[in-house]
Amino acid sequence: MKNIAIVCGGNSGEYEISIKSAAVVATHLNKNKYNGYLIVLKGTDWYWEDKHGGHHRVNKDDFTLQVEGQKVVFDGVFNAIHGTPGEDGKLQGYLDMLQIPYTSCNTATASLTFDKFLCNRFVNSYGIQTARSQSFLRGETIDEEEVVKTLGLPVFVKPAQSGSSVGVSKVTKASELGKAINLALETDERVIIEEAINGREIACGMIKKGDELLVFPLTEIISKKDFFDYEAKYTAGMASEITPADITTEAETDIKTLSAFLYRQMNCKGFVRFDYILTPDNLYFLEVNSIPGISEASILPQQAAAFGLTISELFDIAVEEMFL
C-alpha cells in the first residue's frame, strides 16, 4: 500500500473547483493499492483533515504528516490543484527538490502551458494557428482605439495566467474594453487581447500509459452564454458537451494528431486536455489544460468513458505513471 497525497485548494479563483476535484479522486482512488490523504493547500496553511474534523499540519521540510504519533511519508502526489501553485509549476519545483513523484507535468512544462502568452508563442513556432492577439504588461499604456482598429470586435480579454476563464471577458463594444482590461489585470500582470474566432469549440483529452498515448474521443462544447466562461463551465445546464463530437473524420484526425504532437513536444505528463476552435476553413489552437477538471461530469472523464475507461481506471493509470 502506497501513501498518496491528493493535493488540492491553491491560491486562485479555482480553489473550490479544486477541492471538488480532489474529493472525486479520493472517492475513486483504488483503495486496495493506495492510502489517499486529501491535503489542502491555502497560502502557507497546508493540512490534512481527519474524519473527526481535526487538522494535521503538513511538515513542509519533508512533506510529511504526524498522525497519532506516527509519521506519514508520502510515496507520491496526485496533483488536483487548478491554478497556482499546482498548475503553474511552483508545487512541482518543491516536490522535485524533495524527490517526491507527482501525477502532473514538470515545472518547466507547467510554467509554459499555464502562461497563455508564452504557450501561444511556442505553438506558433510550429506553424500552428492561434487567434491574432496583442499583449500588455500592467503599467504599460494601452491605445484602446488602436487595439480595436487592429483586432476588430468582438475580442476576448484575458489574463495570461488563469484557469476556468477567471478574469476573462468578451468585449463587443469599444467602450467596454478598459473595464475588461482592468478585470484581467486583477488576476495577472499580463493581459492578452485576442480576436474572437467564430467557430466550434472542440476539446481533445489524452493520457500516457507506458509507451502508449491514449487519445480519447473528442468533445464539442456548446455554451449557452456568449462563451464558455466560469458560470457555463460549472453550472448545470449552462453548456452542452457532446462526446463524441459530430465533426468530419478529417477534422477529427487533424485535432487528435496535432494534440498528440503537442503533448510530446511540450513534454506533458498524465492526463491533459487541448482545446481548439474549428472553423469551416481552419483549426485554431485555444489552450492546453495540464490539470483539467476531473469530476464525474467533467469533460475529460466523459471522454475517457467514451474511450472505455472508468474514472477509477483513469486515476489508476495516472498514479501508476508517476512511478515509472
C-alpha positions in Angstrom: 0.0 0.0 0.0 1.4 3.4 -1.1 0.5 6.6 0.6 -0.8 9.2 -1.9 -1.2 12.9 -1.1 -4.2 14.2 -3.1 -3.3 17.9 -3.1 -6.0 20.5 -3.7 -7.1 24.1 -3.0 -4.4 26.5 -4.0 -4.3 30.3 -4.2 -6.6 31.2 -7.1 -10.2 31.6 -8.1 -10.3 27.9 -8.8 -9.9 26.9 -5.1 -13.4 25.5 -4.7 -13.3 23.6 -8.0 -10.0 22.0 -7.0 -11.5 20.9 -3.6 -14.3 19.2 -5.5 -11.9 17.6 -8.0 -9.8 16.2 -5.1 -12.9 14.7 -3.4 -13.7 12.8 -6.6 -10.1 11.5 -6.7 -10.3 10.4 -3.0 -13.6 8.6 -3.8 -12.3 6.7 -6.8 -8.7 6.1 -6.0 -8.0 2.3 -5.8 -8.2 1.6 -2.0 -6.7 -1.8 -2.5 -3.5 -0.2 -3.7 -3.3 3.3 -2.2 -4.0 5.2 1.1 -5.3 8.5 -0.1 -4.8 11.7 2.1 -6.6 14.8 0.9 -4.1 17.6 1.5 -5.5 21.2 1.4 -3.1 24.0 0.4 -4.2 27.6 1.1 -1.4 30.1 1.2 1.1 28.8 3.8 -1.6 26.7 5.5 -1.2 23.1 4.4 -3.2 20.4 6.2 -4.9 17.0 6.2 -8.3 16.9 7.9 -9.2 13.6 9.6 -12.7 12.0 9.8 -13.3 13.8 13.1 -12.5 17.2 11.6 -9.1 17.5 13.2 -6.4 19.4 11.2 -3.0 17.8 10.9 -0.4 20.3 9.6 2.0 19.3 6.8 5.7 19.5 7.7 6.9 21.4 4.7 10.5 20.4 5.4 9.8 17.0 4.0 6.1 17.0 3.1 5.0 14.6 5.9 2.3 14.3 8.5 2.2 13.3 12.1 -0.9 11.2 12.8 -1.4 9.7 16.2 2.3 9.8 16.9 3.2 8.2 13.6 4.9 9.8 10.7 3.1 9.5 7.4 5.5 9.6 4.5 4.0 10.1 1.0 5.2 7.9 -1.9 3.6 10.2 -4.4 1.3 13.2 -5.0 -1.9 13.3 -7.0 -1.9 16.9 -8.2 -5.6 18.2 -8.2 -4.8 21.9 -8.0 -6.3 24.0 -10.7 -4.4 27.3 -10.9 -1.4 28.3 -8.7 0.6 26.7 -7.2 -0.2 23.3 -8.7 -0.8 24.2 -12.4 1.9 26.8 -12.9 4.9 24.8 -11.7 5.5 26.1 -8.2 4.4 22.9 -6.4 6.3 20.7 -8.9 9.5 22.5 -8.2 9.1 22.0 -4.4 8.3 18.3 -4.9 11.2 17.8 -7.3 13.6 19.1 -4.6 12.2 16.5 -2.2 12.3 13.8 -4.9 8.6 13.0 -4.5 6.9 11.9 -7.7 3.6 13.5 -8.9 0.9 12.9 -11.5 1.2 16.2 -13.4 3.8 17.7 -15.8 7.1 19.1 -14.5 7.9 22.7 -13.6 9.1 23.8 -17.0 6.1 22.4 -18.8 3.6 23.7 -16.2 5.1 27.2 -16.5 4.8 27.1 -20.3 1.3 25.7 -20.5 -0.2 27.9 -17.8 1.0 31.1 -19.4 -1.2 31.7 -22.4 1.2 34.3 -23.8 4.3 32.0 -23.8 2.3 28.9 -24.8 0.8 30.6 -27.9 4.3 31.7 -28.9 5.5 28.1 -28.5 2.6 26.7 -30.5 3.1 29.4 -33.2 6.7 28.3 -33.6 5.5 25.1 -35.2 3.2 27.0 -37.7 0.1 26.1 -35.7 -2.6 28.8 -35.9 -3.8 30.9 -33.0 -6.1 33.9 -32.9 -4.4 37.2 -33.7 -3.6 39.0 -30.4 -1.9 41.8 -28.6 -0.4 41.6 -25.1 0.4 44.3 -22.5 2.0 44.3 -19.0 0.5 46.1 -16.1 1.5 49.7 -16.2 2.0 49.9 -19.9 0.0 52.4 -21.9 -2.7 50.7 -24.0 -4.0 52.5 -27.0 -7.5 51.0 -26.9 -8.5 52.7 -30.2 -5.5 51.1 -32.0 -6.3 47.7 -30.4 -9.8 47.8 -31.8 -8.6 49.0 -35.2 -6.0 46.1 -35.4 -8.1 43.3 -34.0 -11.6 44.4 -34.7 -14.6 43.5 -32.5 -15.5 41.4 -30.7 -12.3 40.5 -28.8 -11.5 38.3 -25.8 -9.6 39.9 -22.9 -7.9 37.5 -20.6 -5.1 37.3 -18.0 -2.1 35.5 -19.4 -2.1 33.2 -16.4 -5.5 32.0 -15.3 -7.8 29.0 -15.5 -11.5 28.3 -15.6 -12.0 31.5 -17.5 -11.4 33.5 -14.3 -10.8 37.2 -15.3 -11.9 36.6 -18.9 -14.3 38.9 -20.8 -15.8 39.0 -24.2 -15.9 42.6 -25.4 -18.3 43.6 -28.2 -18.2 47.4 -27.7 -15.0 49.6 -27.7 -16.4 51.3 -24.6 -16.2 48.0 -22.6 -12.5 47.4 -23.4 -11.0 49.4 -20.5 -13.1 47.7 -17.8 -12.3 44.2 -19.2 -8.5 45.0 -19.2 -8.7 46.1 -15.6 -10.5 42.9 -14.7 -7.9 40.7 -16.3 -5.1 42.7 -14.6 -6.6 41.9 -11.2 -5.6 38.3 -11.9 -2.3 38.6 -13.6 0.3 41.2 -14.5 0.0 40.5 -18.3 -3.2 40.9 -20.3 -3.9 39.3 -23.6 -6.4 40.8 -26.1 -7.3 38.5 -28.9 -9.7 38.4 -31.8 -12.8 36.3 -31.4 -12.9 33.4 -33.8 -16.4 32.4 -34.9 -16.3 28.6 -34.8 -16.9 25.4 -32.8 -15.0 24.7 -29.6 -13.5 21.2 -29.6 -11.7 19.5 -26.7 -9.2 16.7 -27.0 -8.2 14.7 -23.9 -5.5 12.1 -23.5 -3.3 10.3 -21.1 0.0 8.5 -21.4 0.1 4.8 -20.4 3.5 3.3 -20.6 4.8 3.9 -24.1 1.3 4.5 -25.4 -0.6 7.8 -25.6 -4.3 7.1 -25.3 -6.2 9.8 -27.2 -9.8 10.0 -26.2 -12.9 10.8 -28.4 -13.4 14.5 -28.9 -15.9 16.7 -27.3 -17.8 19.7 -28.7 -18.5 22.4 -26.1 -21.6 24.5 -26.8 -22.1 27.2 -24.2 -25.5 28.8 -23.6 -23.7 32.0 -22.8 -21.6 34.2 -25.1 -18.6 31.9 -24.4 -17.6 29.0 -22.2 -17.0 31.2 -19.1 -16.7 30.2 -15.4 -20.5 30.1 -15.0 -21.0 28.0 -18.1 -18.2 25.6 -17.1 -19.5 24.9 -13.6 -23.3 25.5 -13.6 -25.5 22.6 -14.6 -27.4 23.2 -17.8 -25.3 26.2 -19.0 -23.4 24.3 -21.6 -23.8 21.2 -23.7 -20.8 18.8 -24.0 -21.2 16.4 -26.9 -19.0 13.4 -26.9 -18.0 12.2 -29.5 -18.1 15.5 -31.4 -20.1 15.4 -34.6 -17.3 16.6 -36.9 -15.7 15.2 -40.1 -13.2 12.3 -39.9 -10.6 14.6 -41.4 -11.1 17.3 -38.8 -11.1 14.6 -36.0 -7.8 13.2 -37.3 -6.2 16.6 -37.6 -7.2 17.5 -34.0 -6.0 14.2 -32.5 -2.8 14.2 -34.4 -2.0 17.8 -33.5 -2.8 17.2 -29.8 -0.6 14.1 -29.6 2.2 16.1 -31.3 1.9 19.0 -28.8 1.7 16.6 -25.8 5.1 15.2 -26.8 6.7 18.5 -27.8 5.6 20.1 -24.6 6.7 17.1 -22.5 3.3 16.7 -20.9 2.5 14.1 -18.3 -0.6 12.4 -17.1 -4.0 13.4 -18.4 -4.1 16.6 -20.4 -6.8 18.4 -22.4 -6.2 20.5 -25.5 -8.9 23.0 -26.7 -9.4 24.3 -30.2 -11.7 26.5 -32.3 -12.7 24.7 -35.5 -14.0 26.8 -38.4 -15.0 25.6 -41.9 -11.6 26.7 -43.2 -9.1 26.4 -40.3 -8.2 25.0 -36.9 -7.1 27.4 -34.2 -5.2 26.3 -31.0 -7.0 27.8 -28.0 -5.3 26.5 -24.9 -3.9 23.4 -23.0 -5.1 22.3 -19.6 -2.4 20.4 -17.8 -4.7 19.7 -14.9 -8.2 19.7 -16.4 -11.4 19.2 -14.4 -11.8 15.6 -13.2 -15.2 15.3 -11.6 -17.6 12.7 -13.0 -19.3 15.4 -15.1 -16.1 17.0 -16.3 -15.1 16.8 -20.0 -12.0 14.6 -19.7 -13.7 11.8 -17.6 -16.6 11.9 -20.1 -14.1 11.3 -22.9 -12.3 8.6 -21.0 -15.7 6.8 -20.5 -16.4 7.0 -24.2 -12.9 5.5 -24.8 -13.9 2.6 -22.4 -12.1 3.7 -19.2 -13.9 4.2 -15.9 -12.9 7.2 -13.8 -11.2 4.8 -11.4 -9.1 3.3 -14.2 -8.2 6.8 -15.4 -6.9 7.7 -12.0 -5.1 4.4 -11.6 -3.2 5.0 -14.9 -2.2 8.5 -13.7 -0.9 7.2 -10.4 1.0 4.2 -11.9 2.6 6.5 -14.5 4.2 8.7 -11.9 6.2 5.8 -10.5 7.6 4.8 -13.9 
